Amino acid sequence: MIFPQEVWVETNGNDATGAVGNPALPFATLNAALTASAPSPTVLHIGMGTFAPVTDDRNPGNTLNPASVLRSGLWFKGAKRASPNAGLTGYTAGSGTVIQGRLNFNSTRDDIVVSDLSIDSGSDVCTALYGGVAQEGLIFNNITQTPGAAQGKRVYVYAVSVLCKSAASAVHATLIENYNGFGVDDLEVTYGTHGLAVKSQHGTVNGVISRGHSGDVLICKDGGGGLDVGPCHDVVITNVVGGPVLAGDTPTGVILESGSANTLQRVVISGVTLEGVTTDLKTDLTGAAAVCVANCRVDNLVTQNGTPVTSLQATTDLQTVRLNGVPLAGDGPAFSAYASVNQAGIVAGSFTKVNFGTTEYNAYNCYAGGRFTPTVPGVYQINASVYCNPSGAYARAILYKNGVANRTGDFFAGVVGNSCIATLSTQVYLNGSTDYVEVFVNPNGACTVDGSGVSLTCFNGALVRSN
């Protein structure tokens, strides 16, 4: 993006005499500079000091503000990022460029750069200007929350800090939603429910310090209507440090969350250091889709004492999510089924498919009709038990793969005419698309498969290593 026009804003400027393109005649307020420079793409050179809030794109109730002075093609270029005061209620006077209050761009705004400054929605500003009501920080989003709305393009944030009112404030410190193409480098966010929330696609984030949040240090989330309309995929995030500010702050570390069938996918997060969080890595599903988190990876996630994180809290099914290159605990298809009715008429010497008609659990919905067809390629642990009553001297449980006998299990050799139990425990590779497995029984005497419940005739399996 080329910014052919420049304008200067200084605390000793004058809105009446300020002139576009003349550094000797700066404006005093951002609103005046933005109004005077419209509609051309413009660099706003913002000096040291504190500046009044911008009349941005958002009205209360998530409606667009017709009086907004924002537009596409703007570079908010400060002198330097400011330092927060000791109480984290605001920024130290004279320590950098500070814009008071929220700065909210609707996602119809393209080509936006914000650099070398601080956004102050801290408790001092909220008390002085907003009646104590907590304010959002730096926000790029679809304000009207309209599903299917056009995406914004090309947002870049560099050397920026954001301060919100408190950890309990139900606001985002920084949100990038419904954008296609974004970059964040060297971001510091303090307080608010969410530190950095990414609900966009095709972007990079490098270098985030995120602390003092009641919700999460970092959340990557796709949307499905309602309040979440931004797809999230093809995102790389590196070098994140997060944790609490006060003893009562208990944020979650990293969240991968999907709001609906819009799959969150191809998100790579690397180099995360956390301290004092309730959960290091969590995946969550708030919509109705069965598989919503796919092909994501988190590398080098450690707690502050250097302990590697090797598992996660998962509240839904996952698909090919990896931590440090290996499948996470709870990752992948898994099922358990059992016979709840007797299966009579099993002929001696026959190879008969066993009817495990009742499902105990079925992650990914890959089990149906006695057949397990997983959707993730990898090695699976398969177990089965078949109780035959009565039987001959023995019965065998056999694992069939793609309709062909593949593994033969152990058997209990009973007395002719008494019950016999056949068991199977093995690992098998399944390609995640066409491969399937079933269990057959081969008795040497006519029998009935007992359907008294999961303790007698059962079939289960789970992914133990993905490709």
C-alpha positions as CSV (number, residue, x, y, z in Angstrom):
1,M,0.0,0.0,0.0
2,I,1.3,3.5,-0.9
3,F,0.3,6.4,1.3
4,P,0.7,9.5,-0.9
5,Q,-0.4,11.9,1.8
6,E,0.9,12.8,5.2
7,V,-0.4,14.7,8.2
8,W,1.0,15.5,11.6
9,V,-0.6,15.5,15.0
10,E,1.1,17.0,18.1
11,T,-0.1,17.9,21.6
12,N,0.9,21.5,20.8
13,G,-0.8,21.5,17.5
14,N,-3.8,23.5,16.4
15,D,-6.9,22.1,14.6
16,A,-7.7,25.6,13.2
17,T,-4.3,26.1,11.6
18,G,-3.2,22.5,11.0
19,A,-2.4,21.8,7.3
20,V,-2.1,18.5,5.4
21,G,1.4,17.8,4.2
22,N,3.1,20.4,6.4
23,P,4.9,19.1,9.5
24,A,5.3,22.7,10.7
25,L,1.5,23.0,11.0
26,P,0.3,20.0,13.0
27,F,-3.2,19.3,14.2
28,A,-4.1,18.9,17.8
29,T,-6.5,16.0,17.5
30,L,-6.7,12.9,15.4
31,N,-10.3,13.6,14.5
32,A,-9.4,16.9,12.9
33,A,-6.4,15.4,11.0
34,L,-8.5,12.6,9.7
35,T,-11.3,14.9,8.5
36,A,-8.9,17.3,6.8
37,S,-7.0,14.5,5.0
38,A,-10.0,12.6,3.7
39,P,-10.4,10.7,1.4
40,S,-6.9,10.0,0.3
41,P,-4.7,7.3,1.9
42,T,-2.8,9.0,4.6
43,V,0.1,8.6,7.1
44,L,-0.8,10.2,10.4
45,H,2.5,11.1,12.2
46,I,1.4,11.2,15.9
47,G,3.9,12.8,18.3
48,M,4.7,12.1,21.9
49,G,1.9,12.6,24.4
50,T,-1.7,11.7,25.0
51,F,-4.4,12.2,22.4
52,A,-8.2,12.3,22.7
53,P,-10.3,9.3,21.5
54,V,-11.0,8.9,17.8
55,T,-14.6,8.9,16.6
56,D,-14.4,5.4,15.3
57,D,-16.7,3.0,13.4
58,R,-18.6,1.6,16.3
59,N,-21.8,2.7,18.0
60,P,-23.2,1.0,21.1
61,G,-25.2,-2.1,20.3
62,N,-22.8,-3.1,17.4
63,T,-24.1,-0.6,14.9
64,L,-22.0,1.4,12.5
65,N,-21.3,4.9,13.4
66,P,-22.1,7.3,10.5
67,A,-20.0,10.0,12.1
68,S,-16.8,7.9,12.0
69,V,-13.7,9.6,10.7
70,L,-12.0,6.3,9.8
71,R,-11.6,5.0,6.3
72,S,-9.4,2.6,4.3
73,G,-5.8,3.5,3.7
74,L,-4.7,4.9,7.0
75,W,-1.4,4.5,8.9
76,F,-1.5,5.6,12.5
77,K,2.2,6.1,13.0
78,G,3.2,7.0,16.6
79,A,6.6,8.2,17.9
80,K,7.0,5.2,20.3
81,R,5.0,2.8,22.4
82,A,4.4,4.2,25.9
83,S,5.1,2.6,29.3
84,P,2.3,1.6,31.7
85,N,2.2,3.2,35.1
86,A,3.0,1.2,38.2
87,G,-0.6,0.4,39.0
88,L,-1.5,-0.6,35.4
89,T,-4.3,2.0,35.4
90,G,-3.0,3.9,32.5
91,Y,0.2,5.0,30.7
92,T,3.0,7.1,32.2
93,A,2.7,10.7,31.0
94,G,5.3,11.6,28.3
95,S,6.6,8.1,27.8
96,G,5.2,7.6,24.3
97,T,2.3,8.1,22.0
98,V,-1.0,7.3,23.7
99,I,-4.5,7.3,22.1
100,Q,-7.2,7.3,24.7
101,G,-10.2,4.9,24.4
102,R,-11.1,2.2,21.9
103,L,-9.9,2.2,18.3
104,N,-12.4,0.1,16.3
105,F,-12.2,-0.4,12.5
106,N,-15.1,-2.1,10.7
107,S,-13.9,-4.9,8.5
108,T,-14.8,-2.9,5.4
109,R,-11.7,-0.9,6.1
110,D,-8.7,-2.1,4.0
111,D,-5.0,-1.2,4.2
112,I,-4.7,-0.2,7.8
113,V,-1.4,0.1,9.7
114,V,-1.1,0.9,13.4
115,S,2.4,1.2,14.7
116,D,4.6,2.6,17.5
117,L,1.9,3.7,19.9
118,S,-0.3,2.7,22.8
119,I,-4.1,2.3,23.1
120,D,-5.3,3.3,26.5
121,S,-8.6,1.8,27.6
122,G,-7.3,1.5,31.2
123,S,-9.3,2.1,34.3
124,D,-8.3,5.8,34.5
125,V,-9.5,6.6,31.0
126,C,-12.7,4.5,31.5
127,T,-13.5,6.4,34.7
128,A,-12.7,9.8,33.3
129,L,-14.3,9.5,29.8
130,Y,-16.8,6.5,29.9
131,G,-18.4,6.6,33.3
132,G,-16.4,3.6,34.5
133,V,-17.6,1.4,31.7
134,A,-14.9,-0.9,30.3
135,Q,-13.9,-0.3,26.7
136,E,-12.4,-2.5,24.0
137,G,-8.8,-1.9,22.9
138,L,-7.6,-2.2,19.3
139,I,-10.3,-3.8,17.3
140,F,-10.6,-4.8,13.6
141,N,-14.0,-6.6,13.2
142,N,-17.3,-6.9,11.5
143,I,-19.2,-4.5,13.7
144,T,-22.7,-5.5,12.6
145,Q,-21.8,-9.2,13.0
146,T,-23.4,-10.0,9.6
147,P,-22.7,-13.5,8.5
148,G,-21.2,-13.6,5.0
149,A,-20.1,-9.9,5.1
150,A,-17.2,-9.0,2.8
151,Q,-13.8,-9.4,4.4
152,G,-11.4,-6.6,5.0
153,K,-7.9,-6.9,3.6
154,R,-4.4,-6.0,4.7
155,V,-4.1,-5.0,8.3
156,Y,-0.7,-4.6,10.0
157,V,0.0,-3.9,13.7
158,Y,3.6,-3.2,14.8
159,A,5.2,-2.2,18.2
160,V,1.8,-1.5,19.8
161,S,0.6,-1.9,23.4
162,V,-3.0,-2.1,24.6
163,L,-4.3,-1.6,28.1
164,C,-7.9,-2.4,29.2
165,K,-9.7,-1.7,32.5
166,S,-9.2,-5.0,34.4
167,A,-8.9,-8.7,34.0
168,A,-12.6,-9.1,34.5
169,S,-13.6,-6.6,31.8
170,A,-15.6,-8.4,29.2
171,V,-13.7,-6.9,26.3
172,H,-10.9,-7.8,23.8
173,A,-7.6,-6.1,24.2
174,T,-6.9,-6.8,20.5
175,L,-9.2,-8.5,18.0
176,I,-8.7,-9.2,14.3
177,E,-11.9,-10.6,12.9
178,N,-13.1,-11.1,9.3
179,Y,-9.9,-10.1,7.6
180,N,-8.0,-11.8,4.8
181,G,-4.4,-10.9,5.1
182,F,-3.0,-9.5,8.3
183,G,0.3,-9.2,10.3
184,V,1.1,-8.5,13.9
185,D,4.6,-7.9,15.2
186,D,5.6,-7.0,18.8
187,L,2.3,-6.6,20.5
188,E,1.7,-6.1,24.3
189,V,-1.8,-6.6,25.6
190,T,-2.9,-6.2,29.3
191,Y,-6.3,-6.9,30.9
192,G,-9.6,-7.6,29.2
193,T,-11.2,-11.1,28.9
194,H,-9.2,-11.9,25.8
195,G,-5.6,-10.9,25.1
196,L,-5.2,-11.4,21.4
197,A,-8.2,-12.9,19.5
198,V,-7.6,-14.0,15.9
199,K,-10.7,-14.8,13.7
200,S,-9.2,-14.1,10.3
201,Q,-7.3,-15.9,7.6
202,H,-3.9,-15.8,5.9
203,G,-1.9,-13.9,8.5
204,T,1.2,-14.0,10.7
205,V,1.7,-13.0,14.4
206,N,5.2,-12.7,15.9
207,G,6.0,-11.6,19.4
208,V,3.1,-11.2,21.8
209,I,3.2,-10.5,25.5
210,S,-0.3,-11.1,26.8
211,R,-1.2,-10.9,30.5
212,G,-3.9,-10.3,33.1
213,H,-6.9,-11.8,31.2
214,S,-9.9,-13.6,32.8
215,G,-10.4,-15.5,29.6
216,D,-7.3,-16.4,27.5
217,V,-3.9,-15.3,26.5
218,L,-4.5,-16.2,22.9
219,I,-7.5,-17.5,21.1
220,C,-7.8,-18.6,17.5
221,K,-11.5,-19.0,16.6
222,D,-13.5,-19.4,13.4
223,G,-17.1,-18.2,13.2
224,G,-20.5,-19.4,12.1
225,G,-22.9,-16.5,12.4
226,G,-24.1,-14.7,15.4
227,L,-21.2,-13.0,17.2
228,D,-18.4,-14.9,15.3
229,V,-18.4,-14.3,11.6
230,G,-14.7,-14.6,10.7
231,P,-13.2,-17.7,9.3
232,C,-9.8,-18.7,10.8
233,H,-7.3,-20.6,8.7
234,D,-3.8,-20.4,7.3
235,V,-2.4,-18.5,10.3
236,V,1.1,-18.7,11.8
237,I,1.7,-17.4,15.3
238,T,5.2,-17.4,16.9
239,N,6.8,-16.3,20.2
240,V,3.9,-15.7,22.7
241,V,4.4,-15.1,26.4
242,G,1.4,-15.0,28.7
243,G,0.1,-15.3,32.2
244,P,-1.5,-13.3,35.0
245,V,-0.8,-9.9,36.4
246,L,-2.4,-10.4,39.8
247,A,-2.8,-13.5,41.9
248,G,-6.5,-13.6,41.1
249,D,-6.0,-13.6,37.3
250,T,-6.4,-17.1,36.0
251,P,-6.4,-17.1,32.2
252,T,-6.4,-20.1,29.9
253,G,-3.3,-20.2,27.8
254,V,-4.0,-20.9,24.1
255,I,-7.5,-21.8,22.8
256,L,-8.3,-23.3,19.4
257,E,-12.1,-22.9,19.1
258,S,-14.6,-23.5,16.3
259,G,-18.0,-21.9,16.3
260,S,-19.6,-24.0,13.6
261,A,-19.0,-26.1,10.5
262,N,-16.6,-23.3,9.3
263,T,-13.5,-25.4,10.1
264,L,-10.6,-23.9,12.0
265,Q,-7.7,-25.3,10.2
266,R,-4.0,-24.9,9.3
267,V,-3.2,-22.8,12.3
268,V,0.4,-23.2,13.5
269,I,1.5,-21.8,16.8
270,S,5.1,-22.1,17.9
271,G,7.2,-20.9,20.9
272,V,4.6,-20.3,23.6
273,T,5.7,-19.7,27.3
274,L,2.9,-19.6,29.9
275,E,2.8,-19.1,33.7
276,G,0.0,-19.2,36.1
277,V,-2.7,-20.3,33.6
278,T,-5.6,-22.7,34.4
279,T,-5.1,-24.7,31.2
280,D,-2.2,-24.5,28.9
281,L,-3.9,-25.6,25.7
282,K,-7.6,-26.0,25.2
283,T,-9.8,-26.9,22.2
284,D,-13.5,-26.0,22.3
285,L,-16.5,-26.5,20.0
286,T,-19.4,-24.1,20.5
287,G,-21.3,-25.1,17.3
288,A,-22.9,-28.2,16.0
289,A,-20.3,-29.5,13.6
290,A,-18.8,-32.9,14.4
291,V,-15.3,-32.0,13.3
292,C,-14.2,-28.4,13.4
293,V,-10.6,-28.2,14.4
294,A,-8.4,-29.6,11.7
295,N,-4.7,-29.7,10.6
296,C,-3.5,-27.4,13.4
297,R,-0.3,-27.6,15.2
298,V,1.2,-26.1,18.4
299,D,5.0,-26.5,18.9
300,N,7.3,-25.7,21.8
301,L,4.5,-24.9,24.3
302,V,6.1,-24.7,27.8
303,T,5.3,-23.4,31.2
304,Q,7.5,-20.8,32.8
305,N,9.6,-23.3,34.6
306,G,10.4,-25.0,31.2
307,T,8.1,-28.0,31.5
308,P,6.9,-29.0,28.1
309,V,3.2,-29.3,27.7
310,T,2.2,-32.7,26.2
311,S,-1.6,-32.8,26.5
312,L,-4.6,-30.6,26.4
313,Q,-8.1,-30.1,27.7
314,A,-10.4,-31.0,24.8
315,T,-14.1,-30.4,25.0
316,T,-14.9,-31.8,21.6
317,D,-13.6,-34.1,18.9
318,L,-10.4,-33.0,17.1
319,Q,-8.9,-33.8,13.8
320,T,-5.2,-33.9,13.2
321,V,-4.2,-31.5,15.9
322,R,-0.6,-31.9,17.0
323,L,1.4,-30.6,19.9
324,N,5.2,-30.7,19.3
325,G,4.6,-32.9,16.2
326,V,2.6,-35.7,17.9
327,P,-1.1,-36.3,18.4
328,L,-2.6,-34.8,21.5
329,A,-4.3,-36.8,24.1
330,G,-7.9,-37.0,23.1
331,D,-7.1,-36.5,19.4
332,G,-8.6,-38.7,16.8
333,P,-11.5,-41.0,16.1
334,A,-12.5,-43.4,18.9
335,F,-15.5,-45.6,19.5
336,S,-16.9,-48.3,21.8
337,A,-19.9,-50.6,20.9
338,Y,-21.4,-53.7,22.3
339,A,-24.0,-56.4,21.7
340,S,-27.3,-55.6,23.6
341,V,-29.3,-58.5,22.0
342,N,-28.4,-62.1,21.4
343,Q,-27.2,-63.1,17.9
344,A,-28.5,-66.6,17.4
345,G,-27.8,-69.1,14.6
346,I,-24.1,-68.9,14.3
347,V,-23.1,-72.0,12.3
348,A,-20.2,-74.2,13.4
349,G,-17.1,-73.5,11.3
350,S,-18.6,-70.4,9.8
351,F,-17.1,-66.9,9.7
352,T,-19.9,-64.6,10.9
353,K,-19.9,-60.9,11.4
354,V,-20.8,-59.9,15.0
355,N,-23.5,-57.4,15.5
356,F,-22.3,-54.8,18.0
357,G,-25.6,-52.8,17.8
358,T,-25.3,-50.4,20.7
359,T,-22.8,-47.6,20.7
360,E,-21.3,-46.4,24.0
361,Y,-19.4,-43.5,22.4
362,N,-18.4,-42.6,18.9
363,A,-16.0,-39.7,18.4
364,Y,-16.0,-38.4,14.8
365,N,-19.0,-40.7,14.0
366,C,-16.8,-43.2,12.3
367,Y,-18.6,-46.3,13.6
368,A,-21.8,-47.6,12.2
369,G,-23.4,-51.0,11.6
370,G,-20.5,-52.9,13.1
371,R,-18.0,-51.2,10.9
372,F,-15.3,-48.7,12.0
373,T,-14.1,-46.4,9.1
374,P,-11.9,-43.7,10.7
375,T,-11.4,-40.3,8.9
376,V,-7.9,-39.7,10.2
377,P,-5.0,-41.8,8.8
378,G,-2.8,-43.6,11.4
379,V,-2.3,-46.6,13.6
380,Y,-5.4,-47.7,15.6
381,Q,-5.7,-49.9,18.7
382,I,-8.5,-52.3,18.2
383,N,-10.1,-54.5,20.9
384,A,-12.9,-57.0,20.8
385,S,-14.5,-59.6,23.0
386,V,-17.1,-62.2,21.8
387,Y,-19.0,-64.4,24.3
388,C,-20.4,-67.5,22.6
389,N,-23.1,-69.6,24.5
390,P,-22.9,-72.5,24.1
391,S,-20.0,-73.4,21.9
392,G,-17.8,-76.2,20.8
393,A,-14.3,-76.5,22.3
394,Y,-13.3,-73.0,21.1
395,A,-14.2,-69.9,19.1
396,R,-12.0,-67.3,17.5
397,A,-12.5,-63.6,17.1
398,I,-11.1,-62.4,13.7
399,L,-10.5,-58.8,12.7
400,Y,-11.5,-58.2,9.0
401,K,-9.9,-55.2,7.2
402,N,-11.7,-54.1,4.1
403,G,-13.6,-57.4,4.0
404,V,-10.6,-59.6,4.3
405,A,-9.3,-61.5,7.5
406,N,-6.4,-59.5,8.9
407,R,-5.8,-60.5,12.5
408,T,-6.8,-63.6,14.5
409,G,-7.3,-63.1,18.3
410,D,-7.0,-65.5,21.2
411,F,-9.6,-67.9,22.4
412,F,-10.7,-69.5,25.6
413,A,-10.8,-73.3,25.1
414,G,-13.8,-74.4,27.1
415,V,-15.6,-77.7,27.4
416,V,-17.9,-78.7,24.6
417,G,-21.4,-77.5,25.3
418,N,-20.2,-74.7,27.7
419,S,-19.7,-71.0,27.0
420,C,-16.6,-69.7,25.3
421,I,-15.2,-66.2,25.1
422,A,-13.0,-65.1,22.2
423,T,-10.8,-62.0,22.5
424,L,-8.9,-59.8,20.1
425,S,-6.4,-57.0,20.8
426,T,-4.2,-55.6,18.1
427,Q,-3.0,-52.5,16.2
428,V,-3.7,-51.9,12.6
429,Y,-3.0,-49.1,10.1
430,L,-6.0,-47.4,8.5
431,N,-5.7,-44.9,5.8
432,G,-8.4,-42.4,7.0
433,S,-10.6,-42.7,3.9
434,T,-11.5,-46.1,2.5
435,D,-10.1,-48.5,5.1
436,Y,-12.5,-50.1,7.6
437,V,-12.5,-52.9,10.1
438,E,-15.1,-55.4,11.4
439,V,-15.1,-58.3,13.8
440,F,-16.1,-61.8,12.8
441,V,-16.5,-64.9,15.0
442,N,-15.4,-68.4,14.0
443,P,-16.7,-71.1,16.4
444,N,-16.2,-74.8,16.0
445,G,-19.7,-75.5,17.2
446,A,-23.1,-73.9,16.7
447,C,-23.6,-71.0,19.1
448,T,-25.4,-67.8,20.0
449,V,-23.4,-64.6,20.6
450,D,-24.4,-63.3,24.0
451,G,-25.9,-59.8,24.0
452,S,-26.1,-59.3,27.7
453,G,-24.1,-56.1,27.6
454,V,-20.7,-54.4,27.2
455,S,-18.9,-56.6,29.7
456,L,-19.4,-59.7,27.5
457,T,-19.5,-58.9,23.8
458,C,-17.8,-55.6,22.9
459,F,-15.8,-53.8,20.2
460,N,-13.7,-50.7,20.6
461,G,-10.9,-48.8,19.0
462,A,-8.9,-45.5,19.1
463,L,-6.2,-43.7,17.2
464,V,-2.8,-44.1,18.9
465,R,-0.6,-42.5,16.2
466,S,-1.6,-40.4,13.3
467,N,0.4,-40.0,10.1
